Amino acid sequence: MQFNNHIICPDWRLSSDHALLTVKISILEEHIQTRKQTIVKNSEEEIKFIADIIELVKRLNTNHISSKEDLENIVQEFAHSIDDI
């Protein structure tokens, strides 16, 4: 697997004999499926959709996000709930 390598500010070196600190951040490409749907403005469907989204956001439990996995699970659950709405 090949990643892009970038060097940030390579000329910011102090006059020292210590090794230069290098940080590598891997950014993988991900395909995110998108889909568009339309709702007629000011329709009953729009009013219900907005009310359902507001309730969904209110119910999100963000009190115990202690890891990347917790955050990913909450985001996935949120995305699935929006699809259901």
Secondary structure, DSSP 4 states (H G I P E B T S, - for coil): -------S-TT---S-SSPPP-------------------TTSHHHHHHHHHHHHHHHH---TT--SHHHHHHHHHHHHHHHHH-
